[in-house]
């Protein structure tokens, strides 16, 4: 009789262990799916925050006028005691006026270069 009871006992033990194993797999499967959903939400959230920060910074940089950007570049070069490149330099006010209005003055027979004294500056 002990043998029969042990046999039944071992069969029920195996059934209980296998049923617990399937329940455990089911619970772990649900946990894995829930964890995957939350991990995807976290990843998407992090990507959204980083993307919005990059977009904000890019828009803020685009709003800064070119003159200010060049002035900041010159300031950095001056602090480092380096030479300022020609692309950062702006023409003087007189050169700008000649560039913008020189042709109109030449139509009436006057030269802005000589009036503003730019010819004598170039010869030096």
VEXDREN-2710 file (C-alpha; in Angstrom, 1 decimal):
% VEXDREN-2710
k/r/px/py/pz
1/UNK/0.0/0.0/0.0
2/UNK/2.8/2.4/0.7
3/UNK/4.0/1.9/-2.8
4/UNK/0.7/2.8/-4.3
5/UNK/0.4/5.9/-2.2
6/UNK/3.9/7.0/-3.1
7/UNK/3.1/6.5/-6.7
8/UNK/0.0/8.6/-6.5
9/UNK/1.8/11.1/-4.4
10/UNK/4.6/11.4/-7.0
11/UNK/2.1/11.8/-9.8
12/UNK/0.2/14.5/-8.0
13/UNK/3.5/16.2/-7.1
14/UNK/4.5/16.2/-10.8
15/UNK/1.1/17.5/-11.8
16/UNK/1.3/20.3/-9.2
17/UNK/4.9/21.2/-10.2
18/UNK/4.0/21.3/-13.9
19/UNK/0.9/23.3/-13.3
20/UNK/2.9/25.7/-11.1
21/UNK/5.5/25.9/-13.9
22/UNK/2.8/26.8/-16.4
23/UNK/1.3/29.4/-14.0
24/UNK/4.8/30.8/-13.5
25/UNK/5.4/31.0/-17.2
26/UNK/2.0/32.7/-17.7
27/UNK/2.7/35.3/-14.9
28/UNK/6.3/35.9/-16.2
29/UNK/4.9/36.3/-19.7
30/UNK/2.4/38.9/-18.5
31/UNK/5.2/40.6/-16.5
32/UNK/7.5/40.5/-19.5
33/UNK/4.8/42.1/-21.7
34/UNK/4.0/44.7/-19.1
35/UNK/7.7/45.4/-18.6
36/UNK/8.2/45.6/-22.4
37/UNK/5.3/48.1/-22.7
38/UNK/6.7/50.3/-19.9
39/UNK/10.2/50.0/-21.2
40/UNK/9.0/51.1/-24.7
41/UNK/7.1/54.0/-23.1
42/UNK/10.2/55.1/-21.2
43/UNK/12.4/54.8/-24.4
44/UNK/9.8/56.8/-26.4
45/UNK/9.6/59.4/-23.7
46/UNK/13.4/59.8/-23.5
47/UNK/13.6/60.1/-27.3
48/UNK/10.8/62.7/-27.3
49/UNK/12.5/64.8/-24.6
50/UNK/15.9/64.7/-26.3
51/UNK/14.3/65.5/-29.7
52/UNK/12.4/68.5/-28.2
53/UNK/15.6/69.8/-26.6
54/UNK/17.5/69.5/-29.8
55/UNK/14.7/71.3/-31.7
56/UNK/14.5/74.0/-29.1
57/UNK/18.2/74.7/-29.2
58/UNK/18.3/74.6/-33.0
59/UNK/15.4/77.1/-33.2
60/UNK/17.0/79.4/-30.7
61/UNK/20.3/79.4/-32.6
62/UNK/18.5/80.1/-35.9
63/UNK/16.9/83.2/-34.3
64/UNK/20.3/84.8/-33.6
65/UNK/21.2/87.3/-36.3
66/UNK/24.3/86.6/-38.4
67/UNK/26.0/89.7/-37.2
68/UNK/25.8/88.6/-33.5
69/UNK/27.1/85.2/-34.4
70/UNK/30.1/86.8/-36.2
71/UNK/30.6/89.2/-33.2
72/UNK/30.7/86.2/-30.8
73/UNK/33.2/84.5/-33.1
74/UNK/35.4/87.5/-33.1
75/UNK/35.2/87.8/-29.3
76/UNK/36.3/84.2/-28.9
77/UNK/39.3/84.8/-31.2
78/UNK/40.3/88.0/-29.4
79/UNK/40.2/86.1/-26.1
80/UNK/42.4/83.4/-27.5
81/UNK/44.7/86.1/-29.0
82/UNK/44.4/84.7/-32.5
83/UNK/44.1/86.5/-35.8
84/UNK/40.6/87.3/-37.0
85/UNK/39.8/85.8/-40.4
86/UNK/38.4/87.9/-43.2
87/UNK/35.0/86.1/-43.2
88/UNK/34.3/87.5/-39.7
89/UNK/35.2/91.0/-40.6
90/UNK/32.5/93.5/-41.8
91/UNK/33.3/96.4/-44.2
92/UNK/33.5/99.9/-42.7
93/UNK/30.5/102.2/-42.9
94/UNK/32.1/104.1/-45.8
95/UNK/32.8/101.0/-47.7
96/UNK/29.3/99.7/-47.1
97/UNK/27.8/103.1/-48.4
98/UNK/30.0/102.9/-51.5
99/UNK/28.9/99.3/-52.1
100/UNK/25.2/100.1/-51.8
101/UNK/25.0/103.6/-53.3
102/UNK/28.1/103.9/-55.5
103/UNK/26.4/103.2/-58.8
104/UNK/23.6/105.7/-58.2
105/UNK/26.2/108.4/-57.5
106/UNK/28.2/107.5/-60.6
107/UNK/25.0/108.0/-62.7
108/UNK/25.0/111.7/-61.7
109/UNK/28.7/111.9/-62.2
110/UNK/30.0/111.8/-58.7
111/UNK/32.4/109.3/-57.1
112/UNK/31.6/108.3/-53.6
113/UNK/35.1/106.8/-53.2
114/UNK/36.7/110.3/-53.7
115/UNK/34.0/112.0/-51.6
116/UNK/34.4/109.7/-48.7
117/UNK/38.2/109.5/-49.1
118/UNK/38.4/105.8/-49.7
119/UNK/40.8/106.2/-52.7
120/UNK/43.4/107.8/-50.6
121/UNK/43.1/105.1/-47.9
122/UNK/43.6/102.3/-50.5
123/UNK/46.7/103.9/-51.9
124/UNK/48.4/103.9/-48.5
END
